[in-house]
Amino acid sequence: MRAYYKVVRCPKCGWLQVTSAEKATRCKRCGSTISLEASKPLAVAATAFEAREKLLALKAKLKKSGGSSMGDEGDMASLWEG
């Protein structure tokens, strides 16, 4: 089975990170569990390099918009799409 890399946001602290986990992962910042079954990823990539690029682009758009990483997931997804 081919692994996919996902950009996810911690629901507790808002931290953005890349993971290849299927069901859940731990936030690298606050340690809380991020359920990948309960929330959809902000971006999906076939390679770790591509996932990193998407993560950096998303963080740059977030910084440019002046928003904080604590925004809700809908706002985060609209940043990626726009």
Summary of the structure (lengths in Angstrom):
residues: 82
radius of gyration: 11.9
end to end distance: 31.5
largest distance: 39.2
contacts: 227
relative contact order: 0.22
helix: 33%
strand: 22%
